[in-house]
C-alpha cells in the first residue's frame, strides 16, 4: 500500500516498538535529543554486529525459550527498511540477501491474502520518489483499523523528522519528548471530543440515589478497579451497605 501521501501512549513507547525489531534492548530517555539518540543507537547496532554470527539454536538454548510452534521463538514483530521493489532483475542475477526475497509471501491458490509469518511485519521500500510500505499482520491479533493507525502514526513521525532536514539548530536541540505521535485532528478527537463528558444531573437526587439507580440498570458491569481488584456495581453496593451498617452500629452519627 502506498503510504507516503496518507494522512498504538508516549512517544518513547512508539519508537521502542520499531527499535525492538532490531533485536536490541534500547533504553530511551525522552529528554535526550534525537541526534544523540540516533547516534547512540548507531553505535549499539555496530557493537551488536560483533555477535551476529551466534548460532540460532545456541541463542534459543541460552534464552531458555519455551517451545511454541505457533510463534517465532525470539521475536514476533519485524520492521525492515528495504529496497525490495527496485532493481529486481538485477538482484536475481547477482543474488540477494534482501529480507523481502528471503521471506517471500506465501499465498494460497485463489486467495488474495498473504499468510502472516509473524504477529506483525512491516517493510518500507525507499528506492523510488515515494516511500512504499507493506504491512503483514495476524488477523487474529490486529484489526485493519489498528494497522491503519500504525501507518498514520509512522507517517506523522516521519513528517516531523523531515521538517528538521533544513534546520541545523533544530537538528541539534530537538528532544524525543518534543515529538508527537498524534496529529492535530487525532489530538482534538482523543483529548477534547472524547472527554466531553459534562452532563446535567437532577438537582433533587443524591449521589447515593443516582448510584443505586445505576446498580439496578447494570448490576454486573464493572464499577471499580483498584490494584487488580474488580467490583461490579452490585458488589460495590453490597460492600458500601455493609460499611454503612457497621458505622451506624459502632459510631455516633450526626448531621453534617
N, C-alpha and C positions, 0 to 999 in steps of 0.2 A: 504494500500500500504506500503510495507517495505521501509523505507526511510533512515535507518542508514548508508547505504553504497553509497548513491547517492551524487553526486556532484552538497517597496512597503512599499532620504531624509536623515535625520540624524539618528544616532543610537538610540538617546533617543526616537524618534518617534516610532521606531520599538518595543523597549522594552515596551513603553507605551501601544502599541497595545495589547500585551499579558497580561500586568498587568491590563488593564481596564476591562478585562473579570472577574476579581475578584470582580467587583462592588465597587472598591475603587478608590478614586481620589488620585493619587500619582504624586507629583511634582518631576521631575527628573532633577537633577543637573549633567550635563555632566562632570563636573570637580570632582565629587565625586568618591571615589574609589568603585569598585564593591563590596568589602567586606562590607563597611559601608552602601551601598545602600541595599544590600540583608538583612543585619541585621536590618536595619530600616524598611524595608518592612515587615519583620517577626513580628516586634513589632506592626506595623499597623494592620496586619492581626489578631493578638491576641486581640488587642483592639476592632477591629470591631466585633469579635465573641461575645462580650458582648451584641450586639444588633441583634444577628442572629434570635431571636425569634419574631421580629417585624412582625405582620400580613401583608401578601402581599397586601391585599386590603387597609390597612392603609397606606402602603408605596405609592401605586399608588395615593391615595387621597391626601397625603401630597405633593407629587411631582407635582400634577395637570397635569397629563399626558393626552394628547389628545387621545381619544379612536380611535383605528385603528385596525380593525380585521385582517389586512394583515400582522401585525408585532407584536412582543412581546413589551409590554408597557415599560419595563425597560431597556432591552439591546437587541442588535441584533447579538452579537458575543459571542461565548463561547469557552474557552480553558480549557481542563482538562487533568491532568496527572493522569491516572487511571491504575489499574490492571484489565482491563476488559476482557482480554483473558485468564489469568491464573486462575486455580482452579475454573472453572465454576461450576462443580458439587458440590463442597464444598459450594460454595456461595448459590446455590439453596437450599441446606439442611439447612443452617444456616440463610438464609435470607440476603439481601444485600441492602445497600444504595448507591451502585455504580451508578454514573451518567449514565453510558452506559446501565445499566439494567433498570433504571427508564425511560430513553429516548430511548427506543428501536426503531430502524429504522422501518418506515412504508414503505412497498413495495406493489405496485400494483401487482395483479396476472399476471404472464407472463412478468413483467417488470424487467429489470436488473439494476435499479437505485433506490435509496432511496430518499424519499421526504425530502427536507431541512426544518427543523423546524425553523432555524434562518438564517440570511443572511450568516453567516459563523460559523461553529462549528468544533473544532479540538480536538481530543482525542489522547493522547500519552500513549502507554502501555509499562511499564518498567519492566514487570515480567520476561522476558527472557534475553538472552545474548544481543540481539539487541533491540533497541527501534523500535516500530512499530507505525506508525501514521495513523489516519483515518481523512480525511478532507471531510466535507459535506458542500456544498455551493449552493446558489441560482444561477442557470444558467442565470437568467435574470440580475444579477448584476456582476458576475465574469466569466471570460473566464478560460478554463482549463490551458492555458499558465500562467495566473496570479497566480493561485493556485500552480503550479509547481515552480514558482519563490518564493512564500512564503516558500515552502518546502526547496528549496536550501538555502535561506537566514537563515532560522531557523537552519538548519544543520550546516551552516558555523559559526554561532554564538556559537553553542554547541561545535564545534571543538575548537574554540578559548578558551572557558571556560575550556575544558578538558585539554588543554595544561598547565593550571595553577595548575592542581591537584598535581603535584610533584615539584612545585616550590614555596615554602613558601614566598620568597621575592616578587615574582610577585603577589601572592595572597594578600599581604598587600598593594601593591603600584599601581596595575593596575587600571586605571580610566575608566569610561564609554566611554569617548570620544576616548580612545585608541583602542576600538573595531571597527571593520569594518564589515559592512553587505554586502559588495561587495567582491566577490572572485577576485583573480588577473586577471583571464580571463574576468570577468564582468567589472572590473575597466578599463582594456585596451579597451574593446569594447565601453563602455559609454564615458569615458573621452578622449580617443585618437582617436579611429576609427570613432566614430560618430561626432567628431569635426574636422575631416579632410575636412575642407570646403574651403581651398585655391583654387582659380580659376584664370585662365588667363583672363584678361579683355582687350578689344580692346583699343589701345592707341589713336585712332583717334576719340573717342566719349567722351562726357562729362557725368558726373554723372546725370545731368538733362536729357540728351538724353537717357541714359540707363533706368532711372526711367520711362520715358514716354513710352518706348518700353514695359516695364512690365505692365504699365497701359492698353495698348492695348491687351496684352496677357491675363491678368487675372483681369479685371476691378472690379469684385465683390468679389475678395479674400480679406481677412483682411490684411491690410498693417501695421497698427499701433494700439497698445493697451496701454492706459495710464489712470490709476486710474478709471477703469471701462468704459472708453470711447473707442469705437472701430470705426476705419475708414477703409473703403475699399480703394483700390488703386485709384478708380475713385473719391471718396470723398476727399481723401488726395490731389490728383492732382488739383481738383477744388479749394480747400481751399488755396493751395500754389499759384495758379494763382491769386486768389483774393488778397492775401497778396502782391504778386509781383506788381500787378497793383496799389495797394494802395501806396506802397513805391515809384513807379515811378511818381505818381501824386503829392505826397507830399514831396518828398525829392530830393535833387540833387545827382544824381548817377554818379560816375566817375569810370574809370578803376582801378582795384585793391582795 
